[in-house]
Amino acid sequence: MTLSGWIIMLLAVGGTTGFFFWCIHRVLRSPGQTDKLHGVLDTELEIEDEERKRRHEGRGS
């Protein structure tokens, strides 16, 4: 295999391995460090609340 083939293969394997370990780290990290995750329903409710507030503010003017 040529030098450029080795470089591309090592970058691909290294990147994939790094991504794998990053994912494992994200899954196994302590519960106190979790990010706030939103479900689709939560996001839809927040959007509806914002729209309701905008409509309500528009009537008050």
Secondary structure as the mmCIF struct_conf table of DSSP 4:
data_model
#
loop_
_struct_conf.conf_type_id
_struct_conf.id
_struct_conf.beg_label_comp_id
_struct_conf.beg_label_asym_id
_struct_conf.beg_label_seq_id
_struct_conf.end_label_comp_id
_struct_conf.end_label_asym_id
_struct_conf.end_label_seq_id
HELX_RH_AL_P HELX_RH_AL_P1 LEU A 3 LEU A 28
BEND BEND1 ARG A 29 ARG A 29
HELX_RH_3T_P HELX_RH_3T_P1 PRO A 31 GLN A 33
HELX_LH_PP_P HELX_LH_PP_P1 THR A 34 LEU A 37
HELX_RH_AL_P HELX_RH_AL_P2 VAL A 40 GLY A 60
#
